[in-house]
Amino acid sequence: MLYALLILFPIAMAASSFVLRKQAGLAIVLGIVTIIIQAALVWWLPIDRPVRLLGLTLVLAPLVRLFLLAFFAIAATSLLVTYAVPHGENYIPVALLIVGLIGTLLLLQEPFTIALLLVSAGVIAVLAIVDLPIGSPGLVGRAVIATALKYLVLMVMAGVMMYMAFVLITIYAPGTLPGRVSPSRLTLALMVVGFGLRLAIVPFHSWLPDLAEHAAPMVSLLVITVINTTSLLFLVQSLQFFPIIVFENDRGMTILMIIGVITALFGAALAVAQDGMRRAIGFLLVYNTGMILFGLATASSDGLAGALFEAFSQLIATTLLFVSMALLERPDGRPGNVVRRDLLWRWPVAGVGLLGGGAALLGLPPLSGFAGKLLLYEAAGRQGGIYLALLLLATGMAALALTRLARERLFGAPEDLAQGERIELLGQTELDRPAERRLEAEPRGMALLTVVLLALCLAIGLYPQPLLEAIQDVVRGLSFVRV
C-alpha cells in the first residue's frame, strides 16, 4: 500500500497544483507539503523487503533511501526559492512529476523499465526548460528552445543506447556455448555512450553548460541534481545486475578511467576560459562528473565510496550554487546590459554562498567535498601516479576557474562607493537630475536558506564519518567491486 501511495500520490498532487498554478503561493505550499509526505513515506518503508506491484519488483535499498531523502529536500528547497525568484507557470507540477517518477524509478529492479522511465523524466524536464513565468509578456527565446531540443534529443538517444545494451547482456548466457563471442565489450561501449549522454561526459557534455546558461536556475538544479544523480545510481545498479560487464572488460574499464580523467581536465580547462557565471558553473559540474566517473571506473572500494560520497556532496554544493546564483541575478536597478562585478558587496550572503558552493564542489577543506575527493585521489594513486597527477591538475585548474569567477563577478569595486561628488550645473532643476537607484536589502528568508546550506556543507566536511560509513557498507555489498 505504501509503495502504491508513493507512486500515485505525487501524480495526483501534480494535477492539483496544475489547476492552481495561477495562485502561486497556494501551489508552492501544496507542492512542499506533497514532498514532505513523500519523504515520510520513504522513511516508513521497510528496507530490503521486495514487493510485487503490477508485475514489477520494488525494493528500497539503504543507499536509495539516503539519496531519495536528499532529492526530496532539494525539491522542497527549489519550491521555497520560487517565493523570491521568478519561476515558470508550470514549474511546480513538473517538479512534482519528476520527483514522483524518480521515486518510482529508484525502487524498481527491472533495468528495461528504468531506462524507459529515465527517458520520460527527460521529456518532462523539457516542459520546465521552455516554461515562462506567470504573466510573462515575452516568448520563449531561441537559445532556450535550442537547449531544450538538444537535451530532448540526447536523452532519447541515451535511452535507446541503454536499452540496446540491456538487450545484449540479457541474451548472453555465459558457459552455454563455449565458442560464442562475449558481447560484454559492445555492451560496455553502449552503456558508456548512453550514460555519458545523460551525465554530460566528454564529448557529450555540451548540453549541461547550455542548460545552466539558458534555463531557469531552479530548473537546472532539478535536472542536474535529481535526474543526473539518478542516472549515476542507475549505472551502479546496472553494474550490480550484470557484473560480467566489469569482469570481462579490464581494458574497457581502463579506457573508462581515462575518459573520466579527460572529462575532469576538459571541464576545468573550459571553466577557466568562461566569462559568464552560469557557463563557468556548468563546466565546473562537468569537471566534477569526470571525477565521479573515474571513481566508478576503478571498480575499487575506495573509488566507489569516493564517487558515491562525492555524488551526495555534489547535491548539496550544486543546490547552494544555484540558489546563490538565483539571488545574485536579482535586478538591482542597473540596466540589463551592464556587467555587474560587485556582486559580493551587493549581495554578501549570496556571494559567500557561491564561493562556498564552488569550494565544496572542488573538495577544498573543510567543506563537504573534501572526504570524497580524498578517497578519489587515493584510488587514483593506487591505479598509477599519472592518474593522481592529472586529477590534481584538473582540480587546480578548477580552483583557478573559481578564483577567476570571483575576481570578475564578486570582488569588483562597489558601485555606490565609486561615485564621486555630484556637480551641480547652472540652471539645473530636480527634473534634470537622474533618479536615485533604490537598492533593496537581501531577502532574509533566502539569506537564511543560503546560510543553512553553507552550514550543511561545513558540517558534512567536518564530520563525514556517518555518511561515509553508510556508503562504505553499501559498497562492500556490491558484486562487481575489485579487491
N, C-alpha and C positions, 0 to 999 in steps of 0.2 A: 504493500500500500504506500509506503514512504517513497519507494522508487517511482511509482506512477505519479504521485503528487509532485515529486521533484522534477519530473519531465513535463507534466501538463500545466502546473501552476504558473510558471513564468510565461507560457504561451497565452494563457487566459488574461494575465495581468498586462501583457504587452498589447493585447487587443483593447483592454480598458484604457490604458494610457494613450493609445492612438485616438480613441474617441475624445479624450480630454486634453489633447495636445495643445489646443488653443489656450487652456488655462495652465500656464507653465508651472506655477507654484504647486498646484494640486498634483499635476502629473509627476513632478520631481519627488514630492513626498510619497506618492504611490509607488514610484519606482524604488526608492530607498527602502520602504517597508517590505516590498517584494524581495529584495536582495537579502535583507536581514532574515526573513523567513526561510529563504533558500539556504542560507548559512546554518540556521538552526537545524534544518532537515539533514544537511550533510553531517553535522555534528552528532545527530542522534542515530544515524545509520550505523549498523554493525560493521566492523572491519573484517575483511577477508571471509565473507559469507556470501557465496554466489547465489543468485536467484535467477529464475527464468521469467521473462516478461515478453509476450508477443513473439515467442520463438527465439529470443535473443538472451544471451547470458550477460548479466550485470553483476559487478562486484566492486566494492570500494576498498582500494588499497590505501595503506597509510600515507604514501607519498602523494597519491591522488587527492586525499582529503586535505593535506597540507597546502597543495597548490590551489585546490578549489576554494578554500577559505581565503587565500590571498587574492584570487580572481574576484571573489565577491567584494572584498574590501576595496580593490581598485575600482570596480564598477560603481560602488557606492560613493567613492571619492570623486569620480568623474561626474556623477549626478550632483553632488554638492557643489562642485566648481561651476556648474551651469547656472547657479544663482547669480554669480558675478560676471560670468563670461558668456557672450552670445553663443547660442548653440542652435543646431538645426531643428526645424519644426518636428521632425520625426526621430530625433536622436534617442529619446527615452524609450519608445517601443522597440527601436532597432537594438539598443543596448540590452534590453531585457531578453530579446530573442537570441542574441549572440551568447549571453551568459547562460541562458537555459539550454541552448544547443551544446555549448561546451561542457556543461554539467552532465548532459547525457552522453556525450562522446567519450569522456574520460572514464565512464563507468563500463563501457562496452568492452567485450572481449573478441569481437569479430573484426579483423582488420579491413575487410572489404567495406563493411558498413561505415567504419570510422573514416575511410578515405572519401566516401561519398558525402558524409556529413561535413567534413572539412571543406569540401567544395561549396556546400550550401552556406557554411559560415562566411566564406569569402564573398559569395554573391550577396548575402545580406549586408556585409560591410560596405559594399559598393553603394548601397542605398544611403548610408550615412555619409560617405565621402562627397556625394553630389548634392546633399541636402543643404538648404538655405535657412538662415534664421527666420523666426516668425515675423511676418510683416515686412520682409526684405523686398525693396522695390527692384532690385537688380536681378540679373540672370546668372546662371552658373557659368563661370569663366571657362575658356577653352583649355587652360592648363589643368584645371580641376577635372574636367571631363577626360582629358588625355590621361591623367593619373589614374582615374577610376577605371578606364578601359584597359590600361596596361595591367593594373592589378587584377582585373577580372580575367583577362586572357591568360596571364601567368598562373593564376590559381587553378583555372580549368586544366591547363597543361600539366600542372603538378599533380592534380587528381588522376589524370589519365596515366601518367608515368607510375605513380604509386600503385594504381590498380593493376597495371601490366606486371609490375614486379611481384605483387602478391599472387597473381595467377601463375607465374613461372615457378615460384618457390613452392606453391601448393601442389602442383602436378609432379614435382620432383620427389621421388621416393628413393632415398639412398639405400644401396645394397640390393635392390631388386634386379637391376640389370648391371652387371659388373662393367661392361664396356660402354655404358652410357656416359656421355659428357655431362658434367655438372653445370647447371645454369646459374650457379651462385655468383659468378663474376658479372654476368649480364644483369642479374637481379640487383647486385650491389650498385652497378652503374645506373640502372633505372631509379633506384632509391636515392642515390646521390643527386641526380637531376631533379627528381620530384621534391625531395626535402630541401634541396638547395634553392629551388624557386620559392618555396614557402619561407625559408629562413633568411633569404637575401644573402646567399653565399656567392662570392665572386665566381663566375661572371654574371650571375643572375641577381645582382644587388641593386640595380638602378631604381627599382620601384620604391625602395624604402626611403632614400633621401627625397624623392619626389613626393611621396606621401607626407613626410614630415614638413615639407615646404608648402604644399598647396592645400592639404586637408586641415580641418579644424583641429586644434591641439588635443581635445578630448577624443576625437575620432581616431587620430593617430595613436593615442595612448591605448585605446581599446584594441586596435588591430595589433600593435607591436607587442603589447604585454600579454593579452589574453589569447589571441589566435596564434601568434608565433610561438609562444611558450607551450601551448597545447600541441602544436606540431612537433616541438622538440621532445615532449614527453611521449608522443606517439612514436617517434623514431626509436626511443629507448624501448618502448613496449614492443615494437616490431622486431628489434634485435633479440628481445627476450622470447618472442614467439618462434623466431627462426634463427637460433644461434649458429646454425650451419653457415650462415652468411659470413659470420666473423671467422669461424674455424677454418673455412676453406679459402679465405681471402687475405692472407698475410700481406701480400703485395698491395692489394686493393686498400686495406686499412692504412698502410703506409702512405699511399697516394692521398687518402682522405686526410691524414695528418698534414701533409704538405699543402693541401687545399685550405685547411684551416689556418695555417701559418700565412699563406698568401693573402687570404681574406683579411686577417688581422693587420698585416702590413699595408695592404692596399687601402683599407678603410681608414687607417690612421693617417696615411700619406695624403689622401684626398681631403680628410678633415682639416689638415693644416692649410690646404690651398683654398678653403672656402671663406668667403667674405660674409655670407649671410648666417645668422644664428641658427635658423632651422636646419639648413643643409649640413652645417657643421655637426649638429647634434645627431642628424641622421647617419652621417658617416662614422661618428663615434660608436653608434649602435652596431653598424656593420663590423667595425673592429672587434667589438665585444662578442659578436656572434662567431667570428672566426676563432676567438679564444675558446669559446664553449665547444665548438666543433672539434677543435684539436683535442680537448679533454675526452670527448666521447670516442674519437677515433683511436685513442690509445687503448681502449677497452681494458684499462687497468683500474684497480680500485681507487687509487689516488686521483687519476684523471677523471673518472666518472663522478666521484664525490665532489671534486672541484668544479666540474661542469654543472652539476645539478645545484650545488651551492651558489655558483655564480649566476645561474638562471634565476634562482629565487631572489638573490640580491639585485639582479637587474630589474626585477619587477618593481621594487621599492625605488631604486635610483631613477628609473625611467618615469615613474609617476611623479617624483619630485622634480625632475627636469621639465616635464611638460606642464605641470601646474605652475611652476615658476615662470616658464616661458609665456604661458597664457596671461599671467599677471604683468610681466614686463611689456607685453604688446598692447596693454590697455592705452587708449588715447589720453594724451596729456595736454591737448590744446595746440600742439605743433602740427604743421601740415604733414600729410602722409608721405610726401616725397623727401622729407628731411631725415637724414640718417641720425639716429639718436645714439650718442656714445657715452652718455652719463647715466645709464640705467641703474647702476648701483646706488647712486646718490638720490635718484628719483624714486626708486622702489627698493629700499635697502634690504627688506626681508626676502623679497623675491630674488634679488641679486645674489644674496648669500645662499639661497636655496639652489639657484642654478649652479653656483660654484660647488656646493656640497654634493649635488646630484652628479655632476661631472666627475668629481673626485671619487665618489663611491663607485661609479661605473668603471673608472680606471683602476680601482683597487688600492687607492692610496690609504695608508693607515691614518687614523684609527677607524675608518668607516667600513661599511658592511661588506664591500667587495674585497677586502684585504685577504680574508681567510681563503676564499675561493681562488683568488689569483695565486696565492702562495702554494696551494695544492696543485694548480695547473703548472706552475714553474717547477715543482718537484717532479711531476710526471714528465715534463719536457726534459729535465736533466737526466732522468733515467733512460729516455729514448735516445739521447745524444746531446752533446754540448751545443751543437749548431742550432737545434730546436730552441733551446733555452736562450741563446744569444738573440735569435730572431724575434722571439716573443718579447724579450726585454726591449729590443729595439722598437718593436711596434708600440709597446706601452710608452716608451719615451717620446715617440712621435705623437701619440695621442695626448700626452701631457702637454706637449708643445702646442697642439691644436687648441686645447682648453685654455692655455695661457694666452694665446693669440686672440681667442674669442673674448676673454675677459678684458684684454687691453683695448680691443677695438670697440666693444659694446658696453662695457661696465665701468671702466675706470677713467673715462673721459672727464674733462673739466665740467662741473655743474654749470648749466646754462644760466641759472639765476645768479650765480656768483660772478660770472664772467661779464655781466652787463656793467658798462660804465655809467657815469653820471649823465642824465638826460640833459640835452642842450635845448633851452627854450628859444625859439625863433621869434623875431619881431612880428607881431600881429597874429600869433598862433593862438587858437582857441581850444576849448575842450574837445570839440568835434574833430579837430585836426590831429589830435594825439592818438596813437594806437591804443587799442583796448588792452587792459591788463589781462594777462593769462592767469586764470584761476587754477591752481594746482590742488587737486583733491588728495587727501591722505590715502595711504594704502588700506584697502578693506580689511577690517580687523579679523573677520572670520577667515578670509583667505590667508592672511598673515599667520593666524594661529594654525591653520591646516599645514602650511609650509613648515612651520616650526616643529609640529608633531612628526611630519615625515622625516625631517632632518634629524630629530632626536631618535627616531626608529633606526635610521641608518647608523647613527652613532652607537646605539645600544647593541645592535647585532654585531657591529665591528668590535666592540669592547668585550662582548660575551657571546661568541659564536658557538660555544660548545653544545647547547641543547639542540640547535638546528643541525649542526654538523653531525652529531651522534645519530639523530633520526635519519639523516640522509645516508650515512655510512651503514646503518642497519639494513636499509633497502639495497644498497649496492652489494653487500655481502650475499644477498639472496638472488642476485642476477646470474643467470646461467651462462652468459657469454663473457663474463669477466675473466681476464687472463691473470693467472697467478704469477 
